[in-house]
Amino acid sequence: MRLFHLQFIAPLLALTACAKGCEGPPPQLPPAAIDAGTTKADDPNRLPIERALDIQLADRRGGTILPAMEMLPYRRLPGFEVDKNFVARLDEHALKILDREARDERLDSDEAITTTLRMAAQDYRDRAGLEPNRLVLAVDTRVPAELTSRVRKVALKAGQWRVVALARDGEQLVELSLSPPPERRPPDPAETPTPTAP
């Protein structure tokens, strides 16, 4: 019974004690936990492509998604539209292109990645009425270089397309060339000087 009275009297005492105003600062609530996904989505510095695909692109000058990224040839992309390109989104858990996806354990299989790429290319042909000639990898900054390198190698063998990756160059969007440079042609015999006798 005594406990019952205390449960009702304690709040009443607290209210009457502050009836004329309480001294001191108001009680502080603990800071709210910040969700990393929310912070990423609300970041005003994100590029439109990062918002559209919900990823964070690596900076070409210091990124770790590919070895020696800063050495890769690149070009600026002032106006890039996701819908008009054959884009493969890669994060730590999945490779997604159009409606096709290789997720988790399937991402460990080169065969599954090849199948995903080829089926997505067929989907692209059906929708756009043309062959994709460029595969654009949009890789999240948290993807390890080993995974990006493996996907790059598989992608180069999976189709007759150039493979490029998106990256940041400060606040600019750039495209990194991941296709090996064309092999040097042998010299034309007509252009080769003929040796002369001394």
NORKA-V575007 format. One line per field, one symbol per residue. phi: phi as a letter, one per 40 degrees, with the letter a starting at -180 (. if undefined). A space follows every 10 residues. Layout:
phi = ???
This chain:
phi = .ccccccccd cccccccbcc hccgcccccc cccccdcccc cccccccdcc ccbfbbcccc cacbcacfdc cccaacbcbb bdccbcbbcb bcbabbbfcc abbfccccbc cccdcdcccc ccdcccccga ccbabbcbbc ccccdccccc cdccccccac bcbbbcacbg cbcbbccbcc ccccccccdc cccccbcc
